[in-house]
Amino acid sequence: QVQLAESGGGLVQAGGSLRLSCAASMSTTSINAMAWYRQAPGKQRELVAIISSGGSTHYGDFVKGRFTISRDNDKNTVSLQMNSLKPEDTAVYYCNAKAPLGKEYWGQGTQVTVSS
């Protein structure tokens, strides 16, 4: 069982930056990939960014070079640096870990609010 704890959300003005962090309760070396998802009110949860165990990354189309995902297997953390934030980025952001055999783990979520 992997427990994930997000931090770093908050309120920021449009154009600003936030850095989200996710700490895993156990080594992330056995996790295939880690990701960030987000869910805005009334909308489906969507993938923001994902990073494989080897460091390959993929981003949602809406990111357009504004966000960067990174992971530190020594510290069992994954981070999301978000720059040039827009009001439409307002959502609850969730950390996700994809383990072998199709298992997935989720954090409790952290609110990101971008004011115009």
C-alpha positions in Angstrom: 0.0 0.0 0.0 1.3 3.4 -1.0 0.1 6.6 0.7 0.6 9.8 -1.2 0.5 13.3 0.4 0.3 16.4 -1.7 1.3 19.9 -0.7 1.9 23.2 -2.3 -1.5 24.2 -3.5 -3.0 27.6 -2.9 -4.2 30.9 -4.3 -2.2 32.7 -7.0 -2.8 35.4 -9.5 -3.0 34.7 -13.2 0.5 34.5 -14.6 2.0 33.3 -11.3 3.6 30.1 -10.4 3.1 27.3 -7.9 5.0 24.1 -7.1 3.1 21.0 -6.1 4.9 18.2 -4.3 3.8 14.7 -3.5 5.5 12.5 -1.0 5.1 8.7 -1.1 5.1 6.6 2.0 7.4 4.0 0.4 10.1 3.8 -2.2 8.9 5.0 -5.6 11.4 2.8 -7.4 8.8 0.0 -7.5 6.2 2.3 -9.0 5.9 2.3 -12.8 4.9 5.9 -13.2 3.7 8.8 -11.2 1.3 11.4 -12.4 -0.6 14.5 -11.6 -4.3 14.8 -12.4 -6.7 17.6 -11.9 -10.5 18.0 -11.5 -12.4 21.2 -11.8 -15.9 21.6 -10.5 -18.4 19.9 -12.9 -15.6 18.4 -15.1 -14.0 15.1 -15.4 -10.7 14.3 -13.9 -7.9 14.8 -16.5 -4.3 14.0 -16.8 -1.9 16.9 -16.2 1.4 15.2 -16.5 3.0 11.8 -16.1 6.5 10.6 -15.6 7.8 7.1 -16.0 10.3 5.2 -13.8 12.8 6.0 -16.5 12.1 9.7 -16.5 10.0 9.9 -19.7 7.3 12.6 -19.5 4.0 13.3 -21.1 1.7 16.3 -20.6 -1.9 17.2 -21.3 -2.4 19.3 -24.4 -3.5 22.2 -22.3 -0.1 22.4 -20.5 1.6 23.9 -23.6 5.1 24.0 -22.0 3.9 25.8 -18.8 4.3 22.9 -16.4 7.2 20.5 -15.6 6.9 17.2 -13.8 9.9 15.7 -12.0 10.5 12.9 -9.6 13.2 12.1 -7.0 13.3 8.4 -6.3 15.8 9.0 -3.5 13.3 11.2 -1.7 10.2 9.3 -2.9 8.7 12.5 -4.2 7.2 13.8 -7.4 6.7 17.5 -8.1 4.9 19.7 -10.5 6.2 23.1 -11.3 3.4 25.2 -12.7 4.2 28.5 -14.4 2.1 31.1 -16.3 -1.0 29.9 -14.5 -4.4 30.7 -15.9 -7.8 30.9 -14.2 -8.8 27.8 -16.1 -6.1 25.9 -14.2 -8.2 26.2 -11.1 -8.9 22.7 -9.9 -8.1 20.1 -7.3 -4.8 18.5 -8.2 -4.2 14.9 -7.3 -1.0 12.9 -7.1 -1.2 9.4 -8.6 1.1 6.4 -8.5 0.8 3.6 -11.0 2.1 0.3 -9.6 2.5 -3.1 -11.1 -0.5 -5.4 -11.7 -2.7 -2.4 -12.5 -2.8 -1.0 -9.0 -3.2 2.7 -8.6 -2.9 5.0 -5.6 -4.2 8.5 -5.1 -3.5 11.4 -2.8 -6.2 13.4 -1.1 -5.8 16.3 -3.5 -4.7 19.9 -3.1 -6.6 22.9 -4.2 -5.1 25.3 -6.8 -7.0 28.5 -7.4 -5.9 31.0 -10.0 -7.5 34.5 -9.8 -7.9 36.7 -12.8 
